[in-house]
Amino acid sequence: MSSEKELLELNDIAVAAGAEILDVYNSSTQPDVTLKDDSSPLTDADRRAHQLIVARLTERFPDMPILSEESDAIPLEERLSWRRYWLVDPLDGTKEFVNRNGEFTVNIALIENGVAQSGVVHVPVSGMSYVGKRGAGAWKLHPDNRAEPINVVPLKDGSDRQKLRVVASRRHRGELLDACITKLEAHFGEIEVVSMGSSLKICLLAEGKADIYPRLAPTCEWDTAAAHAVLAAAGGEVVDTRFQPLHYNQKADLLNPHFIALGDAGYPWAEILG
């Protein structure tokens, strides 16, 4: 299958899931929210998107395992035996969905040998999608089907930048992030902090609208995989705090380590933040 065809097929699935989400989002009643065991919220939109994505992926790729945030528990031995599988977050940013600010996404990623190889991040409210595959490129797909190539923006010496653009979570700050921002300010001078919800934070880097996103708080693998693939396809990378690339399905739990998403992955970030 060609890269372009695969990405368009994945995007079609994500768009269909987004329509299920919007059906709940645009209803006149407030969505019914329940709490999962980890106290994260779950709505009917999460369930409907999950069911559609799993059904469509199974129909199109019957031999490929699927791991979704809303899947039933999969035995560890079985999961760790996978070398190629789909990693899905049917509704990333459920809190943003409940608060109706539009900053939620549908995430579908292809993982091969622990690496996020290709991904689709669809934004139901805007109809926009970010898609990418390592080695093939990354694009922003507009609702009118126009495909706009996207790339990260290289960094020159700190003195040549007007402002470093740092993406920060709307809900998760804290001492670690503040310390990281202090180190960046010491090197770059005044910086611009941009807040955004869900995996859109990483997509900002992929389309050249931000430079770095330190996430020094808990996340799960389905939160990052699709946007990670898009960012890597656009020339960036997601690394842990030792500046090693983030990998998936390599251990018993599905929690990411603290990570840093980088636009210009070749810049000497370790010297600045180490």
LINLINNOR-V63125 format. One record per pair of residues at least 12 apart in sequence whose ideal C-beta (glycine too) atoms are under 10 Angstrom apart, sorted by the first residue. I is the first residue (numbers start at 1). J is the second residue. If there is no record, write none. Layout:
BEGIN
i=[I;I]
j=[J;J]
END
This chain:
BEGIN
i=[1;2;2;3;3;3;3;3;3;3;3;3;3;4;4;4;4;4;4;6;6;6;6;6;6;6;6;7;7;7;7;7;7;7;7;7;7;7;7;7;7;7;7;8;8;8;8;8;8;8;9;9;9;9;9;10;10;10;10;10;10;10;10;10;10;10;10;10;10;10;10;10;11;11;11;11;11;11;11;11;11;11;12;12;12;12;12;13;13;13;13;13;13;13;13;13;13;13;13;13;13;14;14;14;14;14;14;14;14;14;14;14;14;14;14;14;14;14;14;14;14;15;15;15;15;15;15;15;15;16;16;16;16;16;16;16;17;17;17;17;17;17;17;17;17;17;17;17;17;17;17;17;17;18;18;18;18;18;18;18;18;18;18;18;18;18;18;18;19;19;19;19;19;20;20;20;20;20;20;20;20;20;20;20;20;20;20;21;21;21;21;21;21;21;21;21;21;21;21;21;21;21;21;22;22;22;22;23;23;23;23;24;24;24;24;24;24;24;24;24;25;25;25;25;25;25;25;25;25;25;26;26;26;27;27;30;30;30;31;31;31;31;31;31;31;31;32;32;33;33;33;33;33;34;34;36;36;36;38;38;40;40;40;40;41;41;41;41;41;42;42;42;42;43;43;43;43;45;45;45;45;45;45;45;46;46;46;46;46;46;46;46;46;47;47;47;48;48;49;49;49;49;49;49;49;49;50;50;50;50;50;50;50;50;50;51;51;51;52;52;53;53;53;53;53;53;53;53;53;53;54;54;54;54;54;54;54;56;57;57;57;58;61;61;61;61;63;64;64;64;64;64;65;65;65;65;65;65;65;65;65;65;65;66;66;66;66;66;66;67;67;67;67;67;67;67;67;67;67;67;67;67;67;68;68;68;68;68;68;68;68;69;69;69;69;69;69;69;69;69;69;69;69;69;70;70;70;70;70;71;71;71;74;76;76;76;79;79;79;80;80;80;80;81;82;82;82;82;82;82;83;83;83;83;83;84;84;84;84;84;85;85;85;85;85;85;86;86;86;86;86;86;87;87;87;87;87;87;87;87;87;87;87;87;87;87;87;87;87;87;87;88;88;88;88;88;88;88;89;89;89;89;89;89;89;89;89;89;89;89;89;89;89;89;89;90;90;90;90;90;91;91;91;91;91;91;92;92;92;92;92;92;92;92;92;92;92;92;92;92;92;92;93;93;93;93;93;93;93;93;93;93;93;94;95;95;95;95;96;96;96;96;96;96;96;97;97;97;97;99;99;100;101;101;101;102;102;102;102;102;102;102;103;103;103;103;103;103;103;103;103;103;103;104;104;104;104;104;104;104;105;105;105;105;105;105;105;105;105;105;105;105;105;105;105;105;106;106;106;106;106;106;106;106;106;107;107;107;107;107;107;107;107;107;107;107;107;107;107;107;107;108;108;108;108;108;108;108;108;109;109;109;109;109;109;109;109;109;109;109;109;110;110;110;110;110;111;111;111;111;111;111;111;112;112;113;113;113;113;114;114;114;114;114;114;115;115;115;115;115;115;115;115;115;116;116;116;116;116;116;116;116;116;116;116;116;116;116;116;116;116;116;117;117;117;117;117;117;117;117;117;117;118;118;118;118;118;118;118;118;118;118;118;118;118;119;119;119;119;119;119;119;119;119;119;119;119;119;119;119;119;119;119;120;120;120;120;120;120;120;121;121;121;121;121;121;121;121;121;121;121;121;121;121;122;122;123;123;123;123;123;126;126;126;127;127;127;127;128;128;128;128;128;128;128;129;129;129;129;129;129;130;130;130;130;130;130;130;130;130;130;130;130;130;130;130;131;131;131;131;131;131;132;132;132;132;132;132;132;132;132;132;132;132;132;133;133;133;133;134;134;134;134;134;135;135;136;137;137;137;137;137;137;138;138;138;138;138;138;138;138;138;138;138;138;138;138;139;139;139;139;139;140;140;140;140;140;148;149;149;150;150;150;150;150;150;150;150;150;150;150;151;151;151;151;151;151;151;151;152;152;152;152;152;152;152;152;152;152;152;152;152;152;152;152;152;153;153;153;153;153;153;153;153;153;153;153;153;154;154;154;154;154;154;154;154;155;155;155;155;155;155;155;155;155;155;156;156;157;157;158;158;158;158;158;158;158;159;159;161;161;161;161;161;162;162;162;162;163;163;163;163;163;163;163;164;164;164;164;164;164;164;164;164;164;164;164;164;165;165;165;165;165;165;165;165;165;165;165;165;165;165;166;166;166;166;166;166;166;166;166;166;166;166;166;166;167;167;167;167;167;167;167;167;167;167;167;167;167;167;167;167;167;167;167;167;168;168;168;168;168;168;168;168;168;168;168;168;169;169;169;169;169;169;169;169;169;169;169;170;170;170;170;170;171;171;171;172;172;172;172;172;173;173;173;173;174;174;175;176;176;176;176;176;176;177;177;177;177;177;177;178;179;179;179;180;180;180;180;180;180;180;180;181;181;181;183;183;183;183;183;184;184;184;184;184;184;186;187;187;187;187;187;188;188;188;191;191;192;192;193;194;194;194;194;196;196;196;198;198;199;199;199;199;199;199;199;199;199;199;200;201;201;201;201;201;202;202;202;202;202;202;202;202;202;202;202;202;202;202;202;203;203;203;203;203;203;204;204;204;204;205;205;205;205;205;205;205;205;205;205;205;205;205;206;206;206;206;206;206;206;206;206;206;206;206;207;207;207;207;208;208;208;208;209;210;210;211;211;211;211;211;211;211;212;212;212;212;212;212;212;212;212;212;213;213;213;213;213;213;213;213;213;214;214;214;214;214;214;214;214;215;215;215;215;215;215;215;216;216;216;216;216;217;217;218;218;218;218;219;219;219;219;219;219;220;220;220;220;221;221;221;221;221;221;221;221;221;221;222;222;222;223;223;223;224;224;224;224;224;224;225;225;225;225;225;227;228;228;228;228;228;228;231;231;231;231;232;232;232;234;235;235;235;235;235;236;236;236;236;236;236;237;237;237;237;237;237;237;238;238;238;238;238;238;239;239;239;239;239;239;239;239;240;240;240;240;240;241;241;241;241;241;241;241;242;242;242;243;243;243;243;243;243;243;243;244;244;245;245;246;246;246;260]
j=[61;133;136;117;118;131;132;133;134;135;136;137;233;131;133;136;137;139;147;60;61;110;118;120;131;133;136;110;118;119;120;129;131;132;133;136;137;138;139;141;147;230;233;120;129;131;139;141;145;147;56;57;60;61;120;53;56;57;60;61;86;108;109;110;118;119;120;122;129;131;133;226;106;108;120;121;122;129;130;131;139;141;56;60;120;122;129;52;53;54;55;56;57;59;60;86;88;106;108;120;122;49;52;53;56;88;90;105;106;107;108;119;120;121;122;123;124;129;131;141;226;106;120;122;124;127;129;141;143;49;52;53;55;56;106;122;45;48;49;50;51;52;53;54;56;88;90;91;106;107;108;122;124;45;49;52;90;91;104;105;106;122;123;124;125;126;127;129;48;49;52;106;124;44;45;46;47;48;49;50;51;52;53;90;91;106;124;43;44;45;46;48;49;52;90;91;97;104;105;106;122;124;125;45;124;125;127;44;45;48;124;43;44;45;46;47;48;49;91;97;43;45;91;97;98;100;102;104;124;125;100;124;125;44;45;43;98;100;43;44;45;46;94;97;98;100;44;45;46;94;95;97;98;46;47;69;70;94;218;220;69;94;95;220;91;94;95;97;98;69;70;91;94;91;94;97;98;90;91;94;97;98;104;124;68;69;70;89;90;91;92;94;97;70;90;91;90;91;68;70;88;89;90;91;106;124;66;68;69;70;71;88;89;90;91;68;70;90;90;106;66;68;70;86;88;89;90;106;107;108;66;68;70;71;86;88;90;108;86;88;108;86;84;85;86;110;84;82;84;85;86;110;78;79;81;82;83;84;85;86;87;111;249;82;85;86;87;88;108;79;82;85;86;87;88;109;111;221;222;225;248;249;254;86;87;88;89;90;107;108;222;87;88;89;90;91;92;94;107;220;221;222;223;254;88;89;90;91;222;88;90;222;254;251;252;253;249;252;254;249;250;251;252;249;111;112;113;114;248;249;111;112;113;114;249;110;111;112;113;117;109;110;111;112;248;249;108;109;110;111;225;226;107;108;109;110;111;116;119;220;221;222;223;224;225;226;228;229;248;249;254;106;107;108;109;222;225;226;104;105;106;107;108;109;121;198;199;220;221;222;223;224;225;226;227;105;106;107;108;222;104;105;106;107;124;198;104;105;106;107;121;122;197;198;199;200;220;222;223;224;226;227;105;106;107;123;170;196;197;198;199;200;223;198;170;171;197;198;125;170;171;196;197;198;200;124;125;197;198;170;197;125;125;170;197;123;124;125;126;197;198;200;123;125;126;170;195;196;197;198;199;200;201;123;124;125;197;198;199;200;120;121;122;123;124;125;128;129;130;197;198;199;200;203;226;227;120;121;122;123;124;129;198;199;226;119;120;121;122;130;198;199;222;223;224;225;226;227;228;229;230;120;121;122;131;222;225;226;229;121;199;221;222;224;225;226;227;228;229;230;248;133;134;225;226;229;221;225;228;229;247;248;249;134;248;247;248;249;250;245;246;247;248;249;250;134;225;228;229;232;245;246;247;248;132;134;221;224;225;226;227;228;229;230;231;232;233;238;245;246;247;248;132;133;134;135;136;225;228;229;232;233;131;132;133;134;135;136;138;225;226;229;230;232;233;131;132;133;134;138;199;202;203;224;225;226;227;228;229;230;231;232;233;132;133;141;226;227;229;230;140;198;199;200;202;203;206;225;226;227;228;229;230;231;141;226;143;198;199;200;203;142;143;200;141;142;143;144;140;141;142;143;148;200;203;141;142;143;147;203;230;150;199;200;202;203;204;206;207;226;227;229;230;231;233;234;147;150;226;229;230;233;150;203;206;226;227;228;229;230;231;232;233;234;235;229;230;232;233;229;230;232;233;234;232;233;233;149;150;151;233;234;235;150;151;152;203;206;207;229;230;231;232;233;234;235;236;206;207;230;233;234;203;206;207;230;234;207;207;234;203;205;206;207;208;209;230;231;233;234;235;206;207;208;233;234;235;236;263;205;206;207;208;209;210;211;231;232;234;235;236;237;262;263;264;265;165;205;207;208;209;210;211;234;235;236;263;264;208;211;235;263;264;265;266;267;188;211;212;262;263;264;266;267;268;269;264;267;188;267;184;186;187;188;189;267;272;188;189;188;189;190;191;211;188;189;190;192;188;189;190;191;192;193;211;181;184;185;187;188;189;190;191;192;193;210;211;212;188;191;192;193;194;204;205;208;209;210;211;212;213;263;180;181;184;185;188;191;192;193;194;210;211;212;213;214;192;193;194;195;196;200;201;202;203;204;205;209;210;211;212;213;214;215;261;263;180;181;193;194;195;196;201;210;212;213;214;215;195;196;197;198;201;213;214;215;216;217;219;195;196;197;198;201;195;197;217;215;216;217;218;219;193;195;216;217;216;217;216;214;215;216;217;241;258;193;214;215;216;217;258;216;214;216;273;212;214;216;241;258;260;272;273;193;212;214;214;269;272;273;274;211;212;214;269;272;273;272;268;269;271;272;273;211;212;272;211;212;210;211;210;209;210;211;213;209;210;213;223;227;219;222;223;224;225;226;227;228;230;231;227;213;215;224;227;261;215;223;224;226;227;228;229;230;231;234;236;238;259;261;263;226;227;230;231;234;261;227;231;261;263;227;230;231;234;235;236;237;238;261;262;263;264;265;227;228;229;230;231;232;233;234;235;236;261;263;230;231;234;263;234;235;236;263;263;261;263;236;261;262;263;264;267;269;236;260;261;262;263;264;267;269;272;273;227;231;236;238;259;260;261;262;263;241;258;259;260;261;262;269;273;238;256;257;258;259;260;261;241;257;258;259;260;256;258;255;256;257;258;254;255;256;257;258;259;253;254;255;256;246;247;248;249;250;251;253;254;255;256;248;254;256;254;255;256;238;246;248;256;259;261;238;246;248;249;256;261;245;246;248;256;259;261;261;262;263;265;245;246;265;263;262;263;264;265;266;261;262;263;264;265;266;260;261;262;263;264;265;266;256;259;260;261;262;265;257;259;260;261;262;265;269;270;256;257;258;259;260;257;258;259;260;270;273;274;257;270;274;260;262;265;268;269;270;273;274;257;259;259;265;259;260;261;273]
END
